[in-house]
Amino acid sequence: MILAVAAVLYSASAFAQADKPPMVGDKPLVQVKPKEAAAKPAAASKGKPQSIAVRLQACLEIDDGTKDRLNCYDAVIPPAPKPKPAKAKGYADCRFFKEEDERLACFNGFAESIPKLPKN
């Protein structure tokens, strides 16, 4: 009797280790994986989406004049260069500058002029 129980348990464990995926009825079991978060600035909070102003201010924590800070700004507002843009009237207009130095200076000017928001 003990030998029969051992054989059943052994065969069940061998069956569980088979190369076939687990089945539900006649369909394979599908496991849903969580989506990876999109690239966000360093100060991303959990749960609540941040405003553009907060994300631009978070870029100020990166060393000034570096490609990393410009990449942070570009992650918030993707660049869309135009041939000869006029002077930027708002932070969204900074994306139209083709030269990286001009775009960085434009973003810096607007991000530094935003009043500091209280942290909740």
N, C-alpha and C positions, 0 to 999 in steps of 0.2 A: 504494500500500500504506500509506504514511504517512498519507495523507488518510483512509483507512478506519479506521485505529487512532484517529486524532484524533476522528473522528465518533463512534466507539463510546465513547471516554472522555468526550466532551462530553455525550452523551446519558445516560451513567451518572451524571454529576455533576448533571445537570438532574433526573433521576429521584430522586436522593437528596434534593433540595431540595423535593420536592413537598409539598403541604399535608396529604397523608394521613399518619396515624401509621404507624410501622413495623409490619410484620405478621410473625407467626410462624405459618406455615401459612395458615389462613383466619381467624385471630384476631389482634386488635391486641395489640402488645407492651405490657404493663403495667409501669410503673415504680413501685416502692414507695418512698415518701418516709418518712424517719424521723419518728417522733412527736415533737412538741415537748414539752419537759420541763414538768411542772406547776409552778406557782408555788411556790417553796420559799424558806425563809429564806436570808439572804445567805451563811451559812457552810455551804452544802451541799457535801459532799465527793463526789468522783467514785468511782463503783463501789459503795461500801458504804453501805447505808441508815443514817441516823443515828437515835439514840434521841431520844425526846421531850425528855429532859433537855438534850441537846446543842442541839437546835433552840430550846428555850426560852432557854437561856443565850446563844445567838447573837442573840436579840432584845434582850438587854441592851446590845449595842453601839450600838443606835439611841438617839437622844436621849430622855431620860426625859420622860414626860408628853405625848408627841406621838401623833398619830393613826397615824403610821407604825409606832411600836412596838406599838400595839394591833392594827394590821393584821397585823403579824408574828406576834403571839400568836394571833390569830384564824386565820391560815393553818395554824398547828400544831394548834390545837384550835378547830374552828369553833364559834361561839356558838349556844346553844340556850336562850334565856331562858325562865325560869319566872316565874309571877306574883310570888311572894314567897319566894325561896330562903333557906334557913338559912345559917349561917356555913359557908364552904367548908372541907371536911376534907382536900381534896387539890387539886392543880392542875387536875384535870379538872372540878372543881365550879365553877371560875371562869367557865366558859362559860354558867352559868345566870344570872349577873347581867345585868340588862337595861341598867343605866346603864353607859356607857363608862368613866367615871372609877372606878367600883367594880370593874369587870372588870379595868382596867389595874392598879389597886392590888393586887388579888388575885393576878394573874399576877406582878407585880413581887415580891411577898412570897415566893412559892414559888420563882421563878427565882433570886432572890438567896440563898435558903437552901440551894440545891443545892450540894454540894461540887464544886469544880472538878475536872473529869475530866482525866486526862493525855492529851495529844495524841500520837497515833501517827504 
